[in-house]
Amino acid sequence: MLKYLIKRVLWMIPLLIGISLISFFIMHLAPGDITNNEGAFNPKASEESRQKLRELYNLDKPVIVQYGLWLKRMGSLDFGNSFASHQKPVFWQTNDKDGNVTKGMIQEALPITLMINILGLVITLSLAIPLGIVAARKYTLWQDKSITLFNFIGFSIPGFWLSLLLMYWLGVMNNWLPISGLHSINYESLDTWAKIKDSISHLILPVVIPSVTGLAGITLFVKNGMLDVFHQDYITTARAKGLSEHKVVYTHALRNALLPLITIIGLSIPGLIGGSVIAETIFAIPGMGKLFFDSVLMRDFPVIMGILTIGSALTLIGNLLADLAYAWADPRVRRGVVRN
Amino acid sequence: MNNLNVSLVKNTLYFICAIFIASCGKPNKDSSDYNKVYPSQTGGMLIDATIGEPSGLIYMVAGESAAAAISGNIFNKLLKYDKNLDLEGELAESWIISPDQKTITFKLKPNLKWADGKALTSDDVLFTWKLVTDEKTRSPYASDYQLVKNAVAPDTQTFSVTYEKAYAPALDSWSGLQILPKHLLEKQDIHTTTFARHPVGSHYYKLDSWTHGENLKLSRNPTSVMGQAKIDKLVTRIIPDNSAQFLELMADNIDSMGLDPIKYSRIIPARPELQKKLALYKELGNSYTYMGFNLKHKPFDDVRVRKAINYAIDKQEIIDGVYLGLGINIASPYKPGTRWSNPELKPYEYDVKKAKALLKEAGFVDLDGDGILERDGKPFAFEIITNQNKEREKSAVLIQRRLKDVGIDVKIRAIEWASFISRFIKTGDFDVVVLGWGLGLDPDQFNIWHSSQNQPGQFNFIHYNNPKIDALLEQGRLELNPDKRMKIYHEFAKVLLEDSPIVYLSAGYGLTAIHKRVKGIDTPAPPAGIGYNSHDWYIPEQLRRIEIGRNEIAEK
């Protein structure tokens, strides 16, 4: 088991280098660089000063040389500084000699995105699993049909449209929830309890809307998993033994039906880290999706590469954890791993 | 089974309808009388919103408009434009131009102070000039200041610059350079200094806090060199989505935002509850949209073809259709109503007959009867490229249709900005562009029209080359007397219009909604725009937002 783990971890290094190499070249395939973003299209900004910028950022060197420089910096885990955001460090904070701290861009954005997406995933799962079980038990009955219809609607409604509608209804018409942002303007002057309430009320819409629209897939997964399991011999055996239906469903069927969910959660890890450009833009949340999107538009190469590298490292780790969790949950897999 | 399905669908539809009906309820009652006259008073908080977060508040290296909007409230410049767009002193009390027009000597106001209490002297001005022109400083706007051959600060109140030769845009350039404190930045690297996020300035406001991705809070600077602003606190919220911004405006969570024509002329007027609390302002900006020809490509080198296309495009249609009438037709590259705009010039009218005659004169005839003109056996067809900007795309579509009427086949392509610039504009690989210029207040447009400015990356990418225009532009740069300068630029605009290297499509109005609780705003907007006296805006106490927080409660 330990050998397997070490092997998997060591494999991640060449994989990460490969990913970064491909990302770096694809990024440079897109024409343009930081010096010709829209703000720079100003007759007061001369071509000489832009050329100077290009030299300072090494953008005048061949791509392969630039990649070499980047890789060298990465060797000492230095993600570099942003071109576009006043040389802010890309990943983690730095202290200058006077002790002033400048926070890293990913350091600021990642916790926000992770929090929102993990909360969303918890809500999705806690709704999807019961719904999937009900749909499987009442297969083809009205309960199943209404759940399917509900999911179908949730799946079809564009998230941004639903967001704007609910922002209008709950925020403008009724003033029940804040419309956008993470905190109220007077947040600092609130007491602790009011601060918590304020944060929660700001999170309701951005967390709930993606969960509702993302419910369909997982519900269907749980339902189909349950249906598959219901046809297995051991369920027939359990029923023949005279076990209560409750015990059959929740003790014997559910545990097996949920196994594929581990894979699903493993697959959702890139999404958890990446965030959503549209949701973050609409709700004015300074998360990873927005950060990545803006960096691409600005051709802010260090930030793009930083997000891609950290994103792929976390994804690889997530996949490894998912595999381990699978082995832990399913003895068949565990034996297969050990035998290899 | 089927019946069940049908009733389910029905019920669901009812449910959705119910949500919609519920959502059409009445908004919160607002009983304040916004139209009453209130006396001017200090205090209150104004909240506005920005789409992008500034990268830092040192404008010379940040460069983007979000930074300018906020740093402009914190830092002073030597000069500024008044209500009527004439230059007046800001930090400078007066300035003298030497007889040879090469030296400008600024006399600073006495007893200037930074927000931290230290004295602001000509040494700070000299330091700022050295900083912006420093080899190591990555400023996109350094070129104006690099023309200064020699800068000195002989005493604490005098700052003097000498140019190689007279440079008329110099005065304007000193209305653009925000003066930075030497004592805080002297030993710092301008690009990494935390000063960019914790600035200390001398203007009406100082930065209190900056929450990344959320908001920037400014409060009144009690030692402001310009006197005291009326409003206590300015908050800028970062809301990247326009629709979300508008919802916040509707819900009274922000006081002002820039509008697009649809919101300005359709949505707000149709809603009495919004009309009641929002005041709408329109002002001409220093910007216009145009269609530019690549003059190196045939047949655009022929002035008759350019004029024909100019006559064939119905500009009023574009203004009405794309900008919902919120723009004006222009005949010179200057803001109408200002000194530099030549009032005698009239835009090309929409005249298909003239267009057709000119095209015929240039040798274009439709020989094969397919509705498209040909010359030398080749059909007259070209591609308009533009960046992904809805207004420009729509304008291009209207142009396409009008040019079809005169027998020109036009295709349209919209391209993402960075690709647009590096693949097409820089390489000169385009026929026609639809783009816009947003310009400063100085009339000098050397960088855009002079024939020497056509290298890749420079701004005369249409390759305009007219010795007469070159001469006028050079002359205009040497003349510091405003009246003489005006004549030069009037002549320049006249030649330009006659030569038609670009088709002026429209100058759109800048549209803003500001909550009616904010008083003291000039309407109609003066030439400088409504913002020129924002320090005199005030919010009467009765109309202020009710802010409930621990501190406020404790005070009561």
Boltz contact constraints between the chains, C-beta under 6 A:
constraints:
  - contact:
      token1: [A, 31]
      token2: [B, 419]
      max_distance: 6.0
  - contact:
      token1: [A, 31]
      token2: [B, 422]
      max_distance: 6.0
  - contact:
      token1: [A, 31]
      token2: [B, 423]
      max_distance: 6.0
  - contact:
      token1: [A, 32]
      token2: [B, 418]
      max_distance: 6.0
  - contact:
      token1: [A, 32]
      token2: [B, 419]
      max_distance: 6.0
  - contact:
      token1: [A, 32]
      token2: [B, 422]
      max_distance: 6.0
  - contact:
      token1: [A, 36]
      token2: [B, 418]
      max_distance: 6.0
  - contact:
      token1: [A, 36]
      token2: [B, 421]
      max_distance: 6.0
  - contact:
      token1: [A, 36]
      token2: [B, 422]
      max_distance: 6.0
  - contact:
      token1: [A, 38]
      token2: [B, 417]
      max_distance: 6.0
  - contact:
      token1: [A, 39]
      token2: [B, 63]
      max_distance: 6.0
  - contact:
      token1: [A, 39]
      token2: [B, 64]
      max_distance: 6.0
  - contact:
      token1: [A, 40]
      token2: [B, 140]
      max_distance: 6.0
  - contact:
      token1: [A, 43]
      token2: [B, 447]
      max_distance: 6.0
  - contact:
      token1: [A, 43]
      token2: [B, 448]
      max_distance: 6.0
  - contact:
      token1: [A, 43]
      token2: [B, 459]
      max_distance: 6.0
  - contact:
      token1: [A, 44]
      token2: [B, 141]
      max_distance: 6.0
  - contact:
      token1: [A, 45]
      token2: [B, 140]
      max_distance: 6.0
  - contact:
      token1: [A, 46]
      token2: [B, 143]
      max_distance: 6.0
  - contact:
      token1: [A, 47]
      token2: [B, 457]
      max_distance: 6.0
  - contact:
      token1: [A, 47]
      token2: [B, 458]
      max_distance: 6.0
  - contact:
      token1: [A, 49]
      token2: [B, 140]
      max_distance: 6.0
  - contact:
      token1: [A, 49]
      token2: [B, 142]
      max_distance: 6.0
  - contact:
      token1: [A, 53]
      token2: [B, 138]
      max_distance: 6.0
  - contact:
      token1: [A, 84]
      token2: [B, 55]
      max_distance: 6.0
  - contact:
      token1: [A, 85]
      token2: [B, 55]
      max_distance: 6.0
  - contact:
      token1: [A, 86]
      token2: [B, 55]
      max_distance: 6.0
  - contact:
      token1: [A, 86]
      token2: [B, 56]
      max_distance: 6.0
  - contact:
      token1: [A, 86]
      token2: [B, 196]
      max_distance: 6.0
  - contact:
      token1: [A, 87]
      token2: [B, 191]
      max_distance: 6.0
  - contact:
      token1: [A, 87]
      token2: [B, 192]
      max_distance: 6.0
  - contact:
      token1: [A, 100]
      token2: [B, 194]
      max_distance: 6.0
  - contact:
      token1: [A, 108]
      token2: [B, 212]
      max_distance: 6.0
  - contact:
      token1: [A, 164]
      token2: [B, 243]
      max_distance: 6.0
  - contact:
      token1: [A, 167]
      token2: [B, 247]
      max_distance: 6.0
  - contact:
      token1: [A, 168]
      token2: [B, 247]
      max_distance: 6.0
  - contact:
      token1: [A, 169]
      token2: [B, 23]
      max_distance: 6.0
  - contact:
      token1: [A, 171]
      token2: [B, 251]
      max_distance: 6.0
  - contact:
      token1: [A, 172]
      token2: [B, 247]
      max_distance: 6.0
  - contact:
      token1: [A, 172]
      token2: [B, 250]
      max_distance: 6.0
  - contact:
      token1: [A, 172]
      token2: [B, 251]
      max_distance: 6.0
  - contact:
      token1: [A, 173]
      token2: [B, 25]
      max_distance: 6.0
  - contact:
      token1: [A, 173]
      token2: [B, 27]
      max_distance: 6.0
  - contact:
      token1: [A, 175]
      token2: [B, 28]
      max_distance: 6.0
  - contact:
      token1: [A, 179]
      token2: [B, 247]
      max_distance: 6.0
  - contact:
      token1: [A, 179]
      token2: [B, 248]
      max_distance: 6.0
  - contact:
      token1: [A, 179]
      token2: [B, 251]
      max_distance: 6.0
  - contact:
      token1: [A, 180]
      token2: [B, 239]
      max_distance: 6.0
  - contact:
      token1: [A, 180]
      token2: [B, 244]
      max_distance: 6.0
  - contact:
      token1: [A, 181]
      token2: [B, 214]
      max_distance: 6.0
  - contact:
      token1: [A, 185]
      token2: [B, 235]
      max_distance: 6.0
  - contact:
      token1: [A, 186]
      token2: [B, 547]
      max_distance: 6.0
  - contact:
      token1: [A, 186]
      token2: [B, 549]
      max_distance: 6.0
  - contact:
      token1: [A, 189]
      token2: [B, 549]
      max_distance: 6.0
  - contact:
      token1: [A, 189]
      token2: [B, 550]
      max_distance: 6.0
  - contact:
      token1: [A, 189]
      token2: [B, 551]
      max_distance: 6.0
  - contact:
      token1: [A, 190]
      token2: [B, 549]
      max_distance: 6.0
  - contact:
      token1: [A, 191]
      token2: [B, 550]
      max_distance: 6.0
  - contact:
      token1: [A, 281]
      token2: [B, 240]
      max_distance: 6.0
  - contact:
      token1: [A, 281]
      token2: [B, 241]
      max_distance: 6.0
  - contact:
      token1: [A, 282]
      token2: [B, 241]
      max_distance: 6.0
  - contact:
      token1: [A, 282]
      token2: [B, 244]
      max_distance: 6.0
  - contact:
      token1: [A, 284]
      token2: [B, 239]
      max_distance: 6.0
  - contact:
      token1: [A, 286]
      token2: [B, 213]
      max_distance: 6.0
  - contact:
      token1: [A, 299]
      token2: [B, 418]
      max_distance: 6.0
